[in-house]
Amino acid sequence: MADDHFQPRRQGDDLITKFVGETGGLMRALNALQARDGYVDAANVPLLAKAFNVTKAEVKGVISFYDDFTKAPKGEHVIRICQAEACQAVGARGLTAHALEKLGIGLGDTTADGKITVEAVYCLGLCASGPAAMVGGQLKGRVSATCLDKAIEEAGQ
Amino acid sequence: MTKIYVPLDSSAVAMGADEVARKIHAITGFDVVRNGSRGMAWLEPFVEVETATGRVGYGPVTLDDVQTLIEDGMLEGRAHPLCHGLVEEMPFIKAQERLTFARCGITNPLSMADYETHGGLAGVLKAVGMTAEAICDEVITSGLRGRGGAAFPAGIKWSTVRGAKADQKYIVCNADEGDSGTFADRMIMEGDPFLLIEGMVIAGLGVGATKGYIYLRSEYPIAQEVLTAAIDRAYWKGLLGDDVMGSGKAFHLEVFMGAGAYICGEETSLLESLEGKRGQVRAKPPLPALEGLDAKPTLVHNVISLCAIPTILAKGGAFYRDHGMGKSTGTMPFQIAGNVARGGLVEKAFGVTLRDLVETFGGGTRSGRPLKAVQVGGPLGAYIPADKLDMPMDYETFMGIGAGVGHGGIVLFDDTADMAAQAKYAFDFCAHESCGKCTPCRIGAVRGSEVMAKVIAGEEVEANLTLIEDLLEVMEDGSLCAMGGMTPVPVKSVLKYFPEAVGRETGREAGKGGD
């Protein structure tokens, strides 16, 4: 369409200005952008810098510091598997390897069709019910390979 | 009317509690109370029914069990293979000394009426009639030490913040519980959120702070939901606001979300993050108690430390102090996790033995294989071999062997655990989570992992282990905070207790000249 140029970009000015003057405003804005867009679009960096009176480098520094902020969209379905000790003790390493092998990707990667991302998470506080995972925002305890296979199949459809 | 309880706790929800609660409601038409967890994770979802003799528990209840359980008389508390009888009489519950978790699992976490009926608000009501100095004195008397891991005497912190002169002071709750094997913070925030709010309000009255933040990790979405709702209710009740419980003093509170950085559990890193910056560690001094959030005096405490405060005020510092042993006063919520048969939370006075927690409460490994090691105190804690469990859980005993109680997490590993891999993981985790500010941690972790990989591959084992021992000493002595400073703890414990795992015949203490 010809007037595409005038469409608002995924910049979210409202989500930025809303937090100006608040304690930790930049973190709040980044969390809000990530939640809404699924990533923090680079186009937001200069806007954030201006709004919070910091340099663009500082904004990029904050984005890169935290695992939750990503510079590109993730897959439609995100599977986060706990990699910490309590889950290691009940087979998290093998479980992760199983899922990655099935999908043919590495940890932190997204499948070529953009459907599934598998990420590491360091502790979901389900340490007595491991191995633990978060599938599409849902907490899962005592996760088995079969359970992961099912989640992968459902996500792939 | 029949009262049925199905926990809203993450450990229950992760095992299908939401679906179970919905099905029970659909079949019976009764409202289901979503309570906190009793802390028996292996029984989740743990359904409770109120009967004339008390609450009767069933678990683990799957979706497929619901129909039969109801047909077999669950609502009347009748016997069934999944029935555990009266919950208060279950050995796992009965043998505990629950001061902080007294209400958790019993009440509706979002009912202020339940909270008050079960002893809530007694602490803050006492505190509003006391001077700030008297409040701090109770905390000093209690002997409470920071439950986040550092075990610093709380009373000293409170007095420092109280004595600081400033136009604004803050209470910051460290709810960035990232240690693997720990979930006490999560459980109490989901199961009894008013307790944390009350503790923070009392802290505000005690040190003269009018504003508080709960810095919560993003991996805890249910805790976020519960806390946010509880804060709303606390404002409505007058526990928060411009006139706390009619005291004429203000206290405002909000939840601030982290973004997936373990290091933000370190208090100065947390403060940087709360200011909207990279969570990089600050050099101390200045202490946060004098120059914390926005350079104002700030009392930073872990969730469990703050949750101990209402009891200390309600029953007196002396009551709390009379639990525990030596300089480790009061109770500690221990969390038994990993490869464990009966995992969950056990609140006991300090002095309970590690063996008691692992065997009597935990029931040994889930796999049924022999226990090889337990890691106590999270990723920065020592791996303790199965034959050394007869030591009391107290800060001094653990420090004496180069270990730490930390946040009270105990992770069991069976005999299939690869201890050399665990030692390498300690470095890998540090490399992933290091804030990058100081060199020993930032570079040391990466080098440690590389050298450990060589040891595992059998390359010049002795020479490489000597290198590692040297590196550990540098990290321990030269790091800015506990991340780099304590990463050596798990590695050293592997070298000391599991020498065969790294190709040595006998263990030795790293960093002591290799004698």
Chai-1 contact restraints between the chains, C-beta under 6 A:
chainA,res_idxA,chainB,res_idxB,connection_type,confidence,min_distance_angstrom,max_distance_angstrom,comment,restraint_id
A,G24,B,F256,contact,1.0,0.0,6.0,A-B,restraint_1
A,G24,B,L274,contact,1.0,0.0,6.0,A-B,restraint_2
A,G24,B,E275,contact,1.0,0.0,6.0,A-B,restraint_3
A,G24,B,G276,contact,1.0,0.0,6.0,A-B,restraint_4
A,G25,B,G276,contact,1.0,0.0,6.0,A-B,restraint_5
A,L26,B,G276,contact,1.0,0.0,6.0,A-B,restraint_6
A,M27,B,G276,contact,1.0,0.0,6.0,A-B,restraint_7
A,N31,B,M257,contact,1.0,0.0,6.0,A-B,restraint_8
A,G61,B,R278,contact,1.0,0.0,6.0,A-B,restraint_9
A,V62,B,R278,contact,1.0,0.0,6.0,A-B,restraint_10
A,F65,B,R278,contact,1.0,0.0,6.0,A-B,restraint_11
A,Y66,B,A259,contact,1.0,0.0,6.0,A-B,restraint_12
A,Y66,B,G260,contact,1.0,0.0,6.0,A-B,restraint_13
A,Y66,B,A261,contact,1.0,0.0,6.0,A-B,restraint_14
A,D67,B,G260,contact,1.0,0.0,6.0,A-B,restraint_15
A,D68,B,S218,contact,1.0,0.0,6.0,A-B,restraint_16
A,D68,B,A259,contact,1.0,0.0,6.0,A-B,restraint_17
A,D68,B,G260,contact,1.0,0.0,6.0,A-B,restraint_18
A,A84,B,S180,contact,1.0,0.0,6.0,A-B,restraint_19
A,E85,B,S180,contact,1.0,0.0,6.0,A-B,restraint_20
A,E85,B,Q375,contact,1.0,0.0,6.0,A-B,restraint_21
A,E85,B,V411,contact,1.0,0.0,6.0,A-B,restraint_22
A,A86,B,S180,contact,1.0,0.0,6.0,A-B,restraint_23
A,A86,B,G181,contact,1.0,0.0,6.0,A-B,restraint_24
A,A86,B,A337,contact,1.0,0.0,6.0,A-B,restraint_25
A,A86,B,G338,contact,1.0,0.0,6.0,A-B,restraint_26
A,A86,B,V411,contact,1.0,0.0,6.0,A-B,restraint_27
A,A89,B,G338,contact,1.0,0.0,6.0,A-B,restraint_28
A,A89,B,N339,contact,1.0,0.0,6.0,A-B,restraint_29
A,A89,B,V411,contact,1.0,0.0,6.0,A-B,restraint_30
A,A89,B,F413,contact,1.0,0.0,6.0,A-B,restraint_31
A,V90,B,N339,contact,1.0,0.0,6.0,A-B,restraint_32
A,Y122,B,Y262,contact,1.0,0.0,6.0,A-B,restraint_33
A,C123,B,G178,contact,1.0,0.0,6.0,A-B,restraint_34
A,C123,B,S180,contact,1.0,0.0,6.0,A-B,restraint_35
A,L124,B,E219,contact,1.0,0.0,6.0,A-B,restraint_36
A,G125,B,S10,contact,1.0,0.0,6.0,A-B,restraint_37
A,G125,B,F183,contact,1.0,0.0,6.0,A-B,restraint_38
A,G125,B,R186,contact,1.0,0.0,6.0,A-B,restraint_39
A,L126,B,S11,contact,1.0,0.0,6.0,A-B,restraint_40
A,L126,B,A14,contact,1.0,0.0,6.0,A-B,restraint_41
A,C127,B,G181,contact,1.0,0.0,6.0,A-B,restraint_42
A,C127,B,F183,contact,1.0,0.0,6.0,A-B,restraint_43
A,C127,B,A337,contact,1.0,0.0,6.0,A-B,restraint_44
A,A128,B,A41,contact,1.0,0.0,6.0,A-B,restraint_45
A,A128,B,A337,contact,1.0,0.0,6.0,A-B,restraint_46
A,A128,B,G343,contact,1.0,0.0,6.0,A-B,restraint_47
A,A128,B,G344,contact,1.0,0.0,6.0,A-B,restraint_48
A,S129,B,S11,contact,1.0,0.0,6.0,A-B,restraint_49
A,S129,B,A14,contact,1.0,0.0,6.0,A-B,restraint_50
A,S129,B,A41,contact,1.0,0.0,6.0,A-B,restraint_51
A,L139,B,S10,contact,1.0,0.0,6.0,A-B,restraint_52
A,L139,B,V13,contact,1.0,0.0,6.0,A-B,restraint_53
A,L139,B,A14,contact,1.0,0.0,6.0,A-B,restraint_54
A,K140,B,A14,contact,1.0,0.0,6.0,A-B,restraint_55
A,G141,B,A14,contact,1.0,0.0,6.0,A-B,restraint_56
A,G141,B,M15,contact,1.0,0.0,6.0,A-B,restraint_57
